[in-house]
Amino acid sequence: ERRELLSLIGSFIEMGHVENIAAMFRQDLRLYALTGDLLRDERFVVRIGMAVLFEELAATRPAEIQLAIPFLLPLLQEETPYLRGEAATLLGIIGAPEAVAAVVPLRYDPDPQVAEIAADILAEQNRQGP
């Protein structure tokens, strides 16, 4: 069932139906537990769609998106740089103190793109202030 749900959500995002997925997330908060697995999707468009989804949810449900944090944190330890970068991006969108704090060590990531993503997130947080 979980694999089918991941496939369904990934396909909807790939087709550009992010609003439908946002509605699903608003309806069922348990879907936040799939966030890490959705970022592991090999389709670039799905990973980009996750950022679009989180931008939408941040605007409409800022407290609820924090439910994704525990499912994103393990990705910050992944060997694959794009997974660290994608997880950091979503944590930056979430913007909660716990999420931003998790991004701080990535400023020194061995991958220059990941380090740049982290630096951008932290600079944005500093501009916005507490």
Buried (B, 14 or more C-beta within 10 A) or exposed (E): EEEEBBEEBBEBBBEEBBEEBBEBBBEEEEBBEBBBBBBBBEEEEBBBBBBBBBBBBBEEBEEBBBBBBEBBBEBBEBEEBBBBBBBBBBBBBBBBEEBBEBBEEBBEBEBEEBBBBBBBBBEEBEEEEE
